[in-house]
Amino acid sequence: KVVTAKKELSEQAKLDMVLGMIAIKYTQSNSVGYSKDGMMIGVGAGQQSRVDCVKLAGRKLSTWRLRFHPKVVGLKFKEGVKRQDRVNARVRYIEGDMDEAEYAQWVTQFDSAPAPLTAEEKSEFLSGLSGVTIASDAFFPFRDSIDHAQKLGVQFVAQPGGSVADEEVIKACDAYGMTMAFTNLRLFHH
């Protein structure tokens, strides 16, 4: 049941909502998941607050998206660096929080040290993300989850509804031009 002012749901958005709900059904509550184009791109589970799940899953979404940044795609590895080592090196490059010893080991995988991926470059690249769905195993009790999700290209929201704050959450979705559907199916379990 679509409850926001914006009612349009493409077939892909519907599929992403279903995918998200299925994935979080099998995770520890509290849980939320981001999906896009038939893929789960971030899952946050087992946190004490729903917004913490949104943020945890958002970090996974950001890492997924930033793998496609030109500086990440263009990393020049030395010949012979194994596939999984390349994957790990890309993630560490994206995260960018290596201490001196870790960085010294990491940089040995390259012919020359790559220029850092700056916070500004990350932010600019992530701002181009759109068409993302967020699904939740239980209602969003406050608008804070929606406020955070909008920073990550979320346009579609699937959640059971049933909170005393549903109207506040609907207004937040409306303010961001999101389409939200109440599933009327609570997947929350302890």
Solvent accessible surface area in square Angstrom, and as a share of the most:
residue,aa,sasa,rsa
1,K,162,0.69
2,V,39,0.23
3,V,29,0.17
4,T,2,0.01
5,A,79,0.61
6,K,81,0.34
7,K,112,0.47
8,E,114,0.51
9,L,36,0.18
10,S,62,0.40
11,E,120,0.54
12,Q,72,0.32
13,A,3,0.03
14,K,88,0.37
15,L,111,0.55
16,D,2,0.01
17,M,15,0.07
18,V,84,0.48
19,L,52,0.26
20,G,0,0.00
21,M,20,0.09
22,I,97,0.49
23,A,26,0.20
24,I,0,0.00
25,K,90,0.38
26,Y,163,0.62
27,T,33,0.19
28,Q,122,0.54
29,S,2,0.01
30,N,18,0.09
31,S,0,0.00
32,V,0,0.00
33,G,0,0.00
34,Y,0,0.00
35,S,0,0.00
36,K,38,0.16
37,D,84,0.43
38,G,47,0.46
39,M,88,0.39
40,M,56,0.25
41,I,10,0.05
42,G,5,0.04
43,V,52,0.30
44,G,0,0.00
45,A,30,0.23
46,G,31,0.30
47,Q,65,0.29
48,Q,183,0.81
49,S,41,0.27
50,R,17,0.06
51,V,27,0.16
52,D,65,0.33
53,C,0,0.00
54,V,0,0.00
55,K,83,0.35
56,L,47,0.23
57,A,0,0.00
58,G,3,0.03
59,R,148,0.54
60,K,114,0.49
61,L,0,0.00
62,S,20,0.13
63,T,29,0.17
64,W,41,0.14
65,R,55,0.20
66,L,5,0.03
67,R,98,0.36
68,F,97,0.40
69,H,17,0.08
70,P,91,0.57
71,K,58,0.25
72,V,0,0.00
73,V,99,0.57
74,G,37,0.36
75,L,18,0.09
76,K,153,0.65
77,F,22,0.09
78,K,81,0.35
79,E,173,0.78
80,G,65,0.63
81,V,26,0.15
82,K,147,0.62
83,R,191,0.70
84,Q,101,0.45
85,D,64,0.33
86,R,70,0.25
87,V,52,0.30
88,N,73,0.38
89,A,2,0.01
90,R,67,0.24
91,V,40,0.23
92,R,55,0.20
93,Y,11,0.04
94,I,5,0.03
95,E,79,0.35
96,G,53,0.51
97,D,101,0.52
98,M,38,0.17
99,D,94,0.49
100,E,153,0.69
101,A,79,0.61
102,E,66,0.30
103,Y,87,0.33
104,A,57,0.44
105,Q,125,0.56
106,W,14,0.05
107,V,34,0.20
108,T,69,0.40
109,Q,35,0.16
110,F,6,0.02
111,D,111,0.58
112,S,87,0.56
113,A,62,0.48
114,P,28,0.17
115,A,63,0.49
116,P,101,0.64
117,L,13,0.07
118,T,56,0.33
119,A,74,0.58
120,E,128,0.58
121,E,54,0.24
122,K,41,0.17
123,S,71,0.46
124,E,134,0.60
125,F,43,0.18
126,L,28,0.14
127,S,88,0.57
128,G,57,0.55
129,L,12,0.06
130,S,59,0.38
131,G,21,0.20
132,V,0,0.00
133,T,0,0.00
134,I,0,0.00
135,A,0,0.00
136,S,0,0.00
137,D,1,0.00
138,A,4,0.03
139,F,66,0.28
140,F,0,0.00
141,P,37,0.24
142,F,123,0.51
143,R,76,0.28
144,D,57,0.30
145,S,0,0.00
146,I,0,0.00
147,D,38,0.20
148,H,41,0.18
149,A,0,0.00
150,Q,61,0.27
151,K,127,0.54
152,L,15,0.07
153,G,13,0.12
154,V,8,0.04
155,Q,67,0.30
156,F,31,0.13
157,V,0,0.00
158,A,0,0.00
159,Q,0,0.00
160,P,6,0.04
161,G,10,0.10
162,G,64,0.62
163,S,13,0.08
164,V,161,0.93
165,A,16,0.13
166,D,23,0.12
167,E,113,0.51
168,E,73,0.33
169,V,0,0.00
170,I,20,0.10
171,K,133,0.56
172,A,0,0.00
173,C,0,0.00
174,D,57,0.29
175,A,76,0.59
176,Y,85,0.32
177,G,35,0.34
178,M,1,0.01
179,T,0,0.00
180,M,0,0.00
181,A,10,0.08
182,F,23,0.09
183,T,49,0.28
184,N,115,0.59
185,L,106,0.53
186,R,144,0.52
187,L,18,0.09
188,F,55,0.23
189,H,92,0.41
190,H,177,0.79
